[in-house]
Amino acid sequence: MKRVVAIATLLAAMPLRAGSVAVAQHAALATSSPQATQIGLGILKRGGNAIDAAVAVALALGDIGGGGFLVYYDAASRSVWTLDFSEVAPADAKTIAREGAASAAVPGTIAGLAAMRDRFGTLPWSQLVEPAIRLAQDRNQKELVTTLQRVAQKGAIDFYDGETAKLIVEGVRANGGTIGNRDLRDYKPVWRAPIKITFHEYDIYALPPPSAAGLMIGEELNILAGFDLKNAGDHSAAVIHLMAEASRRAALDRDKYVGDPTTLRTPYREVLSVDRAKQWRASIDVHRATPTMTLAPDAPTTTASAHTTHFSIVDAHGNIAAVTTSLGDENGSGFVVPKCGFFLNDAMKDFSTKSASPNEIAGGKRIATPIAPTIILRRGTPFLVLGASGGAAIPNILLQSFLSIALFGKSLPDAVDAARFDQQASPEDMSCEHLKMPADTIARLRAMGHGVREVESIGDIEALMIETNRITAVSDPRHGGAAGGY
C-alpha cells in the first residue's frame, strides 16, 4: 500500500511524458495529448468528476466540428450509459463528397458534451470551456478563441441556433455544402443502452449501432469461445489465425446489419447467439485461412476514417468516462468555418450510395462507425477502460488487448504495447505491425494462407486498469499521448 501511494505521488509531481504510464490512488486518465491530460488532471484535482474532466479534455483536443460517443459508468447507481453524439447527414444530402464543405455532416460534439455535463457533470459549463480558450490563445488561434468564448458564455445553443450556427451555415453553403439552419437546430445527441457481453468473469459494456463495437466484440468472443486460445499462447500464429478468422466472419455480419438504428433493425439475438457462433466456428479451418469470397462473394471493402481520438478517465468517486471523438480524416473535410477557426468533419464520405447497404446515404441518418469506447467490469466491479483510434481496426485491437489481460495475464502496459493485427472481410490481407511482431510469426501466418500486409502501427489505445487502491493509466507508446493521475 505504501509503495503504491509513493509511486502515485512521485508520478503526479513529474512532468507528463508522451506514451507514458501513470500509477495513481484516487483518479487517473489517459489521452492522446499531454496538454489535454494536464487539463483533465487539473479538473479532477479541483474536485470535478469524470464527466467534467471529459468535457474539458474533449474541448482541448479541438475536434468540435466532428462527433463521437461516450460510455459512462455511474458509481452511485452502478449503471452504464452510452451517449451517441455522432454526425448526422444534412436533410438535403443526396450525394457523397470526399472533401471540402460538401463532405461535412452536422457536427455533434458540442451538443454531446453539453448533454453529458447537464446529466452527470458538477462544474459550470464556462469553467470547462476555459482551458480550451487558454490553449487556443497560446496557439494564437484568434477566431477559435472568439468561437469558444461565445460557446462558454451562451452554451451549446450558440453552436446550433446562434451566431456560430449562422457562421457555419453561411460558410458551408457558400462553399458547396448542404448543412442548413434546420439541420443544426434539429440536432440531438441520443442516450442509448449499451450492449452487455459476458465473457468468463467479465462484463463488457460496448456501444450499440450505429457503432459496430458491441456486435464485433461480442460475436468474435462467441466464436473464439470454442477454441483453446490460452493453451496455444498469446500472439502465437495459431491464436492470431483464429482471431483473424473470427474477425473476418464478424465483419461480414457487421456490413450486413450495422447502420442507423432508427432506420435499420439489427437482429442482436440472432447475431450474438450460440447457434450463430457455432455456424461460423464450423466454417473455420484451424490450419488454413478462409478466402472471404467463399463465405460471401460480394463482401464490400471496409474503409473508415482514421483521425479519431480516444480518452479514458476515472475520478475519485469511481465514475468512469470513456470517450471517442472524430473529425474523420486528418483535418476532417479540410474546410475551416470562416470566422470560427475550426475544421468541419468529412463524415459524408463514409455513407454508401448502394441501396442494399445498411449505410445508404439519406438525410437525417447517422453513419455506421467502428468507434468503440468500452468499459469492462470484473465480478461486477469496474476493471478496464479501453478505447482507440485506428479506423475499422478499432474493435479488433481492443479485443486483442483485453484477451492479452484476461486470458494470458499480461499487465496493461504490456497489453497495450503488444503487436497488433487486423483482419476485415475485405480486403483479404491481414495487417500486422511488423516492427513488433516476430518475423517467424509472420512467416507462419503466410504459410497458413494469410496475405500479410506489414505496417508500422495500428491505432492508438488510451486505457485504464482499476484495482483496489491502484489505478494504472496507459497512453499508447506508439503515439504522443500521456497518462496522468493522483
Helices and strands as residue ranges (DSSP letters): H 2-13, E 21-24, E 28-31, H 34-45, H 50-61, E 67-74, E 79-85, G 101-103, H 109-120, H 125-138, H 142-154, H 157-161, H 163-174, H 181-186, E 190-192, E 195-199, E 202-206, H 213-224, H 229-232, H 237-257, H 268-271, H 274-282, G 292-294, E 307-314, E 320-328, G 347-350, E 374-378, E 381-386, E 388-389, G 391-393, H 394-406, H 412-417, E 421-422, E 430-433, H 439-447, E 452-455, E 460-467, E 470-475, E 482-485
